[in-house]
């Protein structure tokens, strides 16, 4: 019998015959139609009391489950029971506007045996029909992807929720292209080379599911080769990782590339791959798969947000270079395709919904959303959903906490607090804050970023002095000017671990003293503890300051602190280790050509140092479980501080803070303003007062 006749005899509807191919496509909906359902355990219908006797003849009552059988007299009773027990639930779900997804529907049904079953407990298995289709060249492809099959060149971006089948489609397409394309040199990978081993296993699963074992040579062992070779043509598929740029540069005329979780690779890595797909006279194809819940929809080239910025954002980018880059990418012929788990006909949707709810439960405690709304957004693959749930500062809200630069700005009559982190990549960070005790507000008014070659304290401090110091002169450029000439007290907050001495310097010199010496014009005072507050506890404390303004304190951020705001929106929790659950994610990656760089969290660290030092009493009270909002008055708790004069730690008593006289809140920021001593707090008097009312 001819192959075409065999296909007709299978009674397949909606198939797609592929020209010049031995394969044909079968819709996933047909796959679902032919499935065999294995029921789970019946739903408990009723309980009845049974009298049983133990080995000594004593009687006792026990409850046992009774599952109603399929009797004609019971059939309507079962239907009524289902309706009675679950109509209320359905009505309640309908009232909830956020619950507009499949998971809100009752999954109970009556089986052929008359018992009540739950669809989410059913197991789907393939039948002989599925095997017969594959034996004659049929490939099951979910309906939504069938229209993409003819797309064999250009740039294909597949975004979708968990379980949408996007990666399965991409792998199947790559395997068929490997078998039937004249020119093929394929690569598959992820950000990390080791994680790409899982993608290799996925390729093998699809080869064996479709019965193509005789077509390919491959290894199934962990230490075996990760190269897949087509026996007839010699075409190969090679594994790669974007964490090794040298490997990508060494590719020899690649034609087809698949990157899973493309949101985890950098824009530079993506551009490098696309530059390599330029073989003259040959069709080239790039397929990128990702889940949008892991991508923040913000204007950034980091953390996968470049995908949204250059391929999905509507409207202008507000930057000439970014606009040019977006036009360049579009010229490659971009197809974007979105799917969710309901588009995958090869799985039990009800069972998968339960898995998504379980995933949402894991993130719900860290999310602003309710459980059902969070599960629905995860199910649809909505941009940034899981990123929001996994953010370290998940209670930061730009609409609530970011203020125009004209409202939250530097005030010359108040002390300046500089927060530093001992970090040089991707920049040397410094955050500037001012505490408004009378308003019970902490203002973050400025930021300084020392990029290479000034990504160190000696390089960054002159930039700070140009703004907040007095008259300055640059010997290299010959330029001179006058800063804001800040005269109130200046405090420096640091990472406590930076107190270690530097062997190349004089005894007693460290990161603290180097910074203090570089800013000596401002006569700064070092404020640092013996040890940093617990990572998780201080994060919870800062989040409560953002969310509930505990102890009456409010945080305000100037809109001029753009990098700090970006840091707050991208610093993640560590979810890879249960032991570090709730801690900051310290994982590193390639940034700007430099390896092992932590892209976010540096300015946020300086914020933590400032808040835990300036609001020390509140932090200690929170740590001890005292959430009283009135903390003015009484004996302050003892804490360890770093005495920069003695070069060692000492203990100081924290007494009543009292009121600080800051003068009127007015704009004296102009460097041209006359230097009127009465408008500033005298440094000597202020220092005396601070010694009595130490933080």
N, C-alpha and C positions, 0 to 999 in steps of 0.2 A: 504494500500500500504506500502511495506517495505521501511525503511529509505534509503537503498541503491538505490532503484528504484526511490524514490523521488529526490535523488541527480542527477540521470541520466536524469530525466525529466526536470531538470532545465537547462540543456544544458551548464553545466559549463566545461570549458577547463582549463587544467593546475592545477587541484586540487591535493592536497596531502592527501591521506588517512593515518591517524595515527593509528598504531597498538595499540590494547588494549585501545582504546579511543572512546568516543561517539562523538568526534569532528573531523572535517576535515578542512584543510586549503584551502582558496580561494585566488588566487593572487590579489594584489591590482590593477593590470592593468585591471582585470575584473570589479572590483568595478568602475573604471573610465569609462569603456566601457558602463556600464549600467546607468550612471548618467543622470539626467535630467538637462538641462541648461535653466536657466531663464535669459534672456537678460537684460542688463542694459539699460540706456537711449541711443537712437541712437546718433551716432556722427553727429555733425552739418554738413550738406551737403551744404547749401547755405542760403543766406539772400535775402529777397526781401522787397521792400518798399510798405507800405500800408498807404492809406489815411484814417484817422479816424476823427470823429467829437466829440467834447466834449459836455457837457450838454447845452452849450450856442450856439451850432451850428458852432463853429469855427473849421476849418480844420487844421490838422497838420500831418506831415509825421512821421512814425515810422518804425523801422526795425523789422521784424519777421523772425523766422527760418523756412526754408522749408526743410522737410525731403523727399527725393525722394522715391516714391513708386516703387514696383516691377512691372514695365511694360516691355514688351518685347523690346520696343524701347529704354528704359532707362537702361536695364541690362548691355549692353556693355559699356555704358557711365559711369556707376558707377564703373565698373572694371577699366576702363581707369583712372578715377579720383583717385582711390586708388593707382594705379600704379604711376601716375604722382606725387601725393603729398608725397608719402612715399618711393619711390625708392631712392631719393636723401639722405634721412636720413639713409637708410640701407647702402648705399655706403660709407657715411661718417663714420659710425660705423665700417665698415670693414677695413677702413684705420687705425683706431686706434688699435694698436697691443694689448693694454690692454683690449679691449672690445671683448673678445672671449667667452662671456657667453650669455645665453638665453635672457637676458634682452635687448640685442641689436637688437632683431628681431621685425619687425612690427607685431602688434597684431590686426590689423584691418581685418575684414572679412565681407562678405555680408550675411545677414540672409535670411531666407526663405521668409520674407516679402519684400526683396529687399532693406532694409535699411542697412546702414553701422554701424557695431557694433565694440566695442573694447572688445577683449577676457578678458582683465584684469578687466572689469566691470561685467562679467558674474558671476552668482551665481550657484554653483553646489548643487543639492539636490538628496537624495537617492530616489529610486523608490520601488515598491512593490517587485521587484526581490531581492533587498538587504534584505528585511525583511524575505522573504521566505527562503533564504539561512540560515539566522541566526536561524530561527525557527526549522530547521532540523539539527542543529549542525555545521553550517559553520562559520568559523572565517576568516574575511578578514585580511590578512597580506601582507604588501608590498613585492613585489617580491624579493627584495634584502635580506629580513630577513627570507625567507622560508627555506633557506639552514641552518640557525642557529637553527631552531626549535628543532632538535634532540639533540642539545647541552644542556644537563640537569645537568651538573656538571662542576666543575672547575671555572675558572675566565674568565668572558666575559666583555670586554671593548668596549662600543659603543660610538664612537665619531662621531659627525656630525654637520652640520650647523643648524641654526634655521629652524624649520619646516620639518626636515628630518624624523620625526616619530619614533625616537630612543626610547624616553621615553614611547610612546604609546605601542611599541612592548614589552618593558621590563615589563610594567604593565600587559599586556595581558598574557605574558608568566608566570608571577608570579601567576596570578589568576588561570590559568589552572593547574599549578603544585599544587596549594593549593587544588584544587578539586580532582586531580587524583593521587597524589603521596602518597605512603603508610606512609612515615615519613616526616612530614613537620612542621617546626616551623619558620615562616617567619618574617622578619623585613624590613621595608622600611623607608628611611629617607634622610636627607640632613645635611649640616653643622649645621644650626640653627634649633632647635626644632620647633619654630614657623613657619618657612618657610616650614617645612615638612607638615604643614596642607594643603598647596596647593597640595602637592602630594597625600594626602588623598582624596581631592576632585577629582583629576584625576583618582584615583582608582574607585571612585563611578561612574564617567562618563562612564568609560569602562564597568563596571558591567551593567549599564542601557542601554548603546548602544548595548550590545550583548544580552540583555534580560535575564540576570542572577539574577534578583532581588530575585527570590525565592530560589536561591542557597546560598545567603549570608545574614548575619545580620550585620547591620552597622548603624551609625548615620550620619545624614546630617546637624545637627545643629553645630554651631560654638563651643558651650560649651559641646557638646556630646562626647562620647568616640571615639577615633581615631583607635580603634581596629576593624578589620574586621574578622568575624568568618564564616567559612563554616559550614552550618547547618548539613550536613550529617556526615562529618568526625570529626567535632570539631576543625579542623586545624585553626590557627589564623595568621593574619598579623598585626604586631604592629608597630606603628610609633616610631621613635627615632631621636635624634639630636646628632651630634658628638661634640657639645659644652658641653656635659655632659658625661665625661668619666666614671663616676661612674655608669651611666645607662648601658653603654655597658659592663662594667665588670660584671654587675648583670644578664646578659643574661643566660638563662638556655637551653643549647644544641641547639643553632640556627642551622638551616640547609640551609636556603635560605635568602639572603640579597640583597636588591636593594638600591643603593645609587645614587641619582640624583645629578648632578653638583658635581661629585666626585672631580673635580679640586679644590673645595673650602675646602675640608677637608685636614688635615695635614697627613704627612707620618706616624706619630705615631698613629693616629686614624685608618688609613687604616691597619696598621700592627696589631693593637689590634683586629680589626674585623676579620682579616684573621686567627689570632691565635685561635679565638673562634669557627671558622668553622672546627672543627676537631672531629666530632662525628663518632666513629668507626663503620664500616659496613654500613654507610648511605651515599648516594650521597649528596654532598653539592654544592651549586651554589652561586657565587657572581656576580652580574651584576652592573657595574658602567657606568653611562652615563655622557657625558660632551661635551661641545662645545670647540674645540681646539682654537678658536679665543680668548678665555679667558686664554690661557696658553702660557707663554713665553717658547720658545724652547732653554733654557739655562741650564747649569749644576748647578742646585740648588735643594735643598730639600724643598724649600719654595714656597708659592703661586701657588701650583699646578704643578710647573715645574718638580716635582719628577715623575709625570706621563710620561713626555717626556724622562726624564733621564733614568728611569729604564725599560720602556716598548717600547719606540718608537725610541730612539736614536740608530743609527748604529755606529759600531766601539767601541773602548775601552772607558772606563770612566776615566782612568788615576788614579784610586784610588782602592786599594785592597779591602777595606771594601765595597765600592760601587759596585765593580764587584761581590763580594760574595753575596750581597743583590740581585742584578739583577738575578743571577743564581738561588737563592732561590725562587724568584717570578716566574721565568720561569718554575720551577719544579712543580708549581701548575696547569699547563695546561692552558696557556693563549691563548685566541682567541681575536684578535683585528679586529674591523669591522668599516669601515668608510662609511658614507652616506651624501648626501646633499638633499636639498629640492626637487630636481627633482626626487628623488627616492620615494617620497611620492605621490602615485597616488590618494590619497583621498582629494586632495586640488587643487585649480586652480593655476597652476604654474605661470601664467602671473600676476595674482593678488598678489601672494605672492612675486614675484620679486619686484613689486612696494613697498611693505612693507619693503623689504630689502633696497631699495634705500632710503626710508624715514629714516630708521635707520642709513644708511651711512651718510646721510645729517647731522644728529645730531652730528656725530663724525668727519666729514670731516674738520671742522675748527681746530681740534686738531691733525690731521693726516698729515703725509708727503705725502700721496697718493692723487691722484685726486679722484673725487667723483665716477666715473665709475669703476676705478680700485679698490677702497675701497669696493664698493658694490659687485664686483665680488669676491673679497677675502672673504668677509663675507658670500657670497652665497655658496662658496665651503668649508667653514670652515677651512681656512688656519691658521696655528699655529700663535698665538700671534697678529692677525690682530687688534682686538678690544683693546687689551692691549696696543698696540702701539698708538692707537688713544686716549686712556684715560690716557696715561702716563702724569704725571705732568711736567716732563722734557722731553717733546716729541721732542725737537730739539737736544738733546744730541746724538751724533753719535760716538760710540767707535772707528771706523776707522779714524775719523777726530780728535777727542779730546784726545785720549789716546796715550801716547808716551812711548817708552822703558824707563826703569828705568835709563839707562845710559845717556839719553838725558835730561829728566826732573828729576832733583835731587836737594838735599839740597846744597845751596851755603852759606858758612860761613860768607861772607861779606855782606849779606843782612838781613834785619830784619826778624824774624820769627813771624808768626801770628798763634796763636792757637785758634781754634774755639771749644767751649764746649756747650753741651746741657744738661740741668738738667734732666737726664734720667738714670735709672738704669736697666731697662729691655727692650730688652734682653741683653743690655750691656751699659756701660758708654762710650759715644763716644767722640773722640777728633780728629779733622782734622787739619792738618798742611799745611800752605800755605806760599808762598813768592811772593811779588809783584816786578816785574821787570819793573820799571818805564821807563827806557830807551828803552826797547823793547815793552812797552805797553802790557805786558803779566802778567797774574796771574798764578803761578804754584802751583798745589796741590801736594806736595812732599811726604807726609807721613800721616799715620792714626794710631790711638791707640784705641783699643777696650778693655774695662775693663769688662770681664765676671766675674760672681760670683766666688770667694768671693771678688774680687777687683773691683766690679761694683759701685764704688763711687770715689769721688775726692781724698781722702786720700789714697785710694788703687791704683789709676791709676797714680798719679803724680810721685811717685818714679820710675815707669817704664819709664816715659818721661825723667826724670832727668838722668837715666842711659844712655840714648842715647845722649841727648843734653847738659847735665851738664858736670862738671869736674870729678874729682876722686870720686868714690863712694865705699861704703862698706855695705854689707848686713849682719846684725848681726845674723839673723836666720840661714842662710846658711854658713856664714863665707866667702863668695865670695867677691871679690873686683875687680875693673877695672877702666877704664878711658873712659869718654864719648867724644863727639865731642867738648866740651868746647866752646859752642857758646857764642860770645861776642858782637855781634851786638844787636840792640834793640829787645825786645820781647814784643808783644802785645797780649792781651787776648780779644776775642770777645765772647759775650754771648747772650742768650735769655734775652731780656729786662725784662721779667716778673720774672726773678730770683733775682731781686734786693731786694725782700722782706726780712726783717730781720727774723732770725731764733731765736725763743723764748728761746731755750735751750742754746744759746751762749750769749756772751757779747753784749751789746747794740752797734748797728752799724755793727755787723757781719752778712754777708750773703754769698750766693753761690759765689759771685765775690771775696770777700775778703778771703774766705777759699781757693779758688783756687790760688789766688795771694800769700798767705802765704805758701802754699804747694810748690810753684815754686819760692820761694823768692831767691834761688840761681841764677836764671836767671834775677832777677830784672825786672819782667814784669810790663807793664803799662796796665790798664784796658781801653778798648775802647768799649763803649756800648751806645746806644741811650736811651732816656726816654721811648720810645715805639717801638715795632717791626714794620717794614714796613708792609703794607697791604699784606696779604697772596697771593692774586691773582695777585696784581700788581708786587710784587717782583718776582713771578714765571714767569710772562711775560717778565720782565727785564732780568732775567737769561737766559731764552730761547732765547731771541734776542742776548744776548752775545754769546751763543753757535752757533746760526744760522747765524747771519749777522755780528757778531763782531762789534756791534754798538759802536760809539765813538772811534773806532780803537782799542779796547781792545780785546785780545784773551785769551781764557782759555785753559790751558794745564794740563793734569792729568797724573801722573806717573802710569805706569802699576803695580807698587807695591801696589797701593791703591785698592786692590781687593774688599773689602767690600764696599767702597765708590762707585766704579763702579757698583756693584750689586745693591746698593741703588738707584742709578740714573736710572737703568733699571727696577726697580720695584715699585718706589713710584708713586702712582696713584692719579688721580683727584677724587674729591668727586662728584659722579654723582647721588647720592641718593637724594640729596636736590637741588632744583632749586636755592634756596637762596645762596647756597654755590658752585654753578657751577663755575669751574675754580680754586677752592681752593684745598688744599691738603686733601687727604682722611686720616682721623684720626681714622678710625674704628680699633677696636682691636679684637684679637682672642687668642686662646690658643697657646702658643709658649713655647716649652721645658717644658711642664708641668705647666707653669705659666699662669693664666687666665688674660684676659684684657690687652694684650700686643700688642702694635703697632709694627708689624714686620719690617717695612721699614720707611725710611724718616728721621732718626735721624742724620746721617752724612750729609745728604742733607740740613737739617736745619742749621747745623754748617757752611756749604758752604754759605748759604744765609746770615747768620750773617756777615761772613767775607766779602763777595762781597758788601753788602749794606753799610758796614762801610768803607772799603778801597776805594770803588768807590762811595763815598757818593755824590759828585758833579754830577757825571754822572747819578746816580739814581734819584736825585732830578730834574735834567733837563728832564729825561725821564718822570718822574711823571707829570711834568708841560707841557709835549708835545713838548719839545725842543729836536729834534733829531740831532742837530749839532754835527759833529764829532770832531771839534776843540774846546776843553774845556780848553786848556792851556792858562793861562793869565786871567786877569780880577779879579773882586772881587768874592770870593767864597761865597756861600749862608750860612746863619746862620743855625746851627743845634744844637740840644740839645745833650749834652754828659754827661757822668757820671764822676764826679770828685771823684776819689777814695780817695783823701786826705781829702776832705771836707765831703765825704759820702753823697753828695747830687748832684742835677743836676744844671748845669750852662750853659750859652750860650757862644759860642766862635765864632769868625769870621774866616771864611775860606778864606784865601788869596791865592795869586798865589803860586802854588805848587812848581814851579821851578824844577831844575834838582837835583837829588840826586847822590852823588858820591859813587858808590858802588865798585869801583875798577874793575879789569878785571874779566871776568866770567871764572874762572878756578876751577879745582877740588882740593879743600882743605879739603875733607871730611875725610881723614885718621886721626884717633885719635893719631897716632904715629908721625904726622907731627910736626916739631919744632914750638913752640909757638912764632911766630914772630909778634910783636905788629903792625908792618907796614902793615900786610896783613889784618888787621881788622879795622873796623871803631871804633874810640874811642867812648865809650859810652857817655861820657860827652858832647863831641862836637856834637855827633849825636842828643842827647836830646835837646841841645840848638837850633839846626837847625830845629828839629821837632816842637819846640814850636812856631817858626816863620812861619813854613809852615805846620800847623796842617792839618790833613786830614779833 
